Amino acid sequence: MYETLEVERDDRVGIITLNQPKTLNAISLKMSDEFKTALNGLEADAEIRVIVVKGAGGRAFSSGYDIAEEADGAKYTSASWSDRLNHDLEFTLSVWKCKKPTLAAIEGYCLAGGMEFAGMFDIRYCSEDAKFGVVDSRFSTGVATLILPWIVGPQCRELIYTGDIFNAERAEKIGFVTRVFPKETLAADVVKIAKRMSMVAAECLNWNKKALNQTTEIMGLISALKAGVDAATLLNSMETPEYQQFDTIKREQGMKAALKWRAEQFKPYE
């Protein structure tokens, strides 16, 4: 039924697996559209009370948005950037707006747009080998980066200003994930928690989530996310010297060479 996802049901728990392991489950336009359809289906299923999302392949929950879709050398205008970024925001907000509790089981890499996507879940759990990072902030900003102040507080500034990758231990310490599990048991452990939650009456789960979300929205979350889209549109349109260099290498040598160049600009701390 889906090209980029797998959907299954385990008692009262719905499970969506991002199934593009060759690209480390990078979020393509196809995947984002299929995900919204799958999520809506589970939300409408009266038997399902809790939804779990994980990544296939064991190497990544998601490496972020699929930059291969930008590898054709075409120039984005401010308007086209705005359209694409608003599409991406709508995708991430689909998790936030889902009436049912959503749990992310994060194994391996959870970077850039993948981390922002994970930030929209009600609860995040990860494996011991998980790696996180707002790496897109080094050359632009993500559409949902501004969810982070509500999750980790002022510590988000270091994460955003450096774009450094950090491990599961730090993710738990700052509150981005609730618990860390062994890699081999992560998926089963998260489903076990989801099944325990699913014993609660659906009305209680749904209204508790609604109340919690409304509390956060009253503090300005949605306005902040829209401001993030405006900032991302501006940064991507203005083309900083670093962005221009990245774009030149991408057009002349390919995306792989451009990504290698970008990674080399940030050496380990001395």
N, C-alpha and C positions, 0 to 999 in steps of 0.2 A: 504493500500500500504506500509506503514511504521510501524515498530513495536515500535519505540522509539520516533517518531515525529508525529506531525500533521501539514499539510500544507493547507493553504487556501488563497484565493485571495479576496481582497476588492477593487473593482475598479482597480486602477493602482498600488495598494500596495500588495505585497506578504508577507504573515505572516507565519513564522515557529515557532511552539511551541515545546520546549523540553518537552517530555511527559513521564517522568519517576518519578512521584512525590514521590513514595515510597522510592526512593534513593536520594531524593532532587535533582533530575535531574542530577545525577552524570554522567559524560561522559564516557561511555563504548566504546570499539572498535566498537561495532555495531552501537551505536549512532553516533560516529564520521564519520563512513562510510556512514550512511544514510543521515547525515546532508550535507555532500559534494554533494551527489546525488541530494538532494532536492534543495540545493543552486544553483547548476548548472542548474537545471530545471527552476528555477525562473529567473536566469540570461539569459537564452536562450529565455524566453518568451517575445516577443516584446511588449506585453501589460503592462508588469510590469516595473515600473520605480524606485521604492524604496522598500527595503526589511526590515521588522521588525522581530526581534527574541525575544521571551519571554519564560518564564518557566511555566509549568503547576503546579497546586496545591496550589498556593498562599504562599508557605513557602520558595521557593528558585528559583532563576534564574538558578544557578548551584552550587553545593557544591564542584565541582572539578572533577578530573578524578576518575573513579570508582576503588577504591583500593581493592574492593572485587575480582577483576581480579588478584590480587597479593596475595590472601589469601590462596592459595593452598600449600604454604610452599616451592614451587620450588625456586631454587636459580637462579637469573638472572646473566649472565656473562656480561662483559663489552660490548661485541658485541650485546647481546640481549637487553641490556639497550639502546644502541645506536640506534638499529632498532626501538624500541618502542618509544623512545623520538623523533626521526625524523618523525615517523608516526604522533605523537601528534603535532609536529610543522607544518607539512603539513596540518593538520586539522585546526589549528588556522589561518594559513596563507590563507586558502581558503576564509575567510571573508575579509582579507586585499586585496586579489587579485581580488575579485568580482568587476566587472566593475560598478555596480550600488551602490548607497548609501545604507549603512546598518545602522540600528538603533537598539540598544539594550534597551528593556524595562525590567529593573531589579527590581524584587520584592523579598523581603526576602534575603536569604543568597546568596552571590556571593563571593566564597572563592577559594583560591589556583588556580588550573587550570581553574576554572570557572571565576575567576577575570582576569586571563591572556587572556582567550577567549574573555571576554567582552572588554578587552583593544584593540582588533583588529577591533572593530566596528568604523565606522566614528563618530558616536555620541552615547552617553550613557545617558539614563534618568533612574531615579529610584523612588521607592516609599519611603514614610517617614520611613518605618520600615526596609529598606534595611541595610544589614550588609556586610562589605567588609573586606578582609584580605589576605595577601600573606602568609598564615599559613604554606605552604609547605617549606618556606625558613628556618624554624627552624631546619629541619633535612636534607635538600637538597637544591635544587633550581628548579624553574619551567622552562619549555621549552620556555615560552614567557614572563618571568618576565621582561626581558630587554626592553619591550615595554614601561615600566613605565617612564623612563627618558624623553621620548618624550611627555608624557601626563602630568605628574605632576612635572617634573624637579627634582632638588636636593632633594625635599621632599621625593622622592621615597626611599632614603637610610634609613630613619627611618622605613618606612613601611616594607622594606625588612629585615633590621637588627633585628627588633623585632618580626615580624610576627604577630603583634597585630591586633585584629579586630577593625574596626572603623565604625562609623555610617554614615547615609546619609548626615547629615549636614557637616561633615568633608569632605566627598567625593565631595560635591559641592564646598566647600571652596578651596580645593586644585586643583580642575579642572578635577577630574576623571569623574564626571557626569556634564552635562550641566544644568539640572533642576531637581527639586524634586517635585513629584506630590503626592496627596493623594492616598493611597493604592487602594481605590475602583475605582478610575478613571484613574489609570496609563495607562493601556492598551489602553483605548479609546483615551486618550490624546496624546499618542505617535502615534497612527494611524492617528489622526487628523493632527499632524505635518507632518507625512509622506505624507498624501494626499495633503497638501499644497506644499510640495516639488515636488510632482508628477505633479504639474501644469507647472513646468519648462520643457522645451524641453529636451527629453532624451539625445540628443547629448551634450547639455550644462551640464547636471548633470554628465554624464560619463566623459567628458573631464576635467571638473573641479576636479573631484575626481582623475583622472589620474595625473593631474598636481600637486595636493596636495601630493599624494603618492610619486611621483617622487622626490619632494623636500625633503621629509623625507628619502627616500632611498639614495639620494645623500649624506646625512649626516651619512649614515652607518647603517641604521636600520637592514637590512637583515643580514649583517655581524655580528652585535651584537646578533641577535637572534640565529645565528648558533654558536656563541661563548657560548651562554647560554646553548645550547644542549651539547656542549663539557664539560662545567662545571657540568651540571647535570649528565652526564654519569660518570664523574670522581667521583663525590660525592656519587652517588648511588653504584658505584663499590667498593669504598674504605672502606665502612662500618665503620663509626665512632662508638665509644663506645655507643652513644645514639641510633644509628641506630641498632646496634647489640642487644641492650636491647629490643628495640621495636620489632625486628624480633623474638627474643626468646619468648616474651610474646605472640606474634601473633601465633606462632607455638604451644605453650603449652596451651594457654588459649583462643585463638581465636582473631579475628580482633577487636571485640568490646572492649575487655579488653585492648588490645594494644592502641587503640585510647583513652580510658579513662586514661591510664597511661601517655600518651603523654600530654594530656590536663592538668593533675595535675602538670606537671613540671613547668607550667607557671601560677603562681598565680597573682591576681590583684595587681596593684601598691599599696604599703603601704604608 
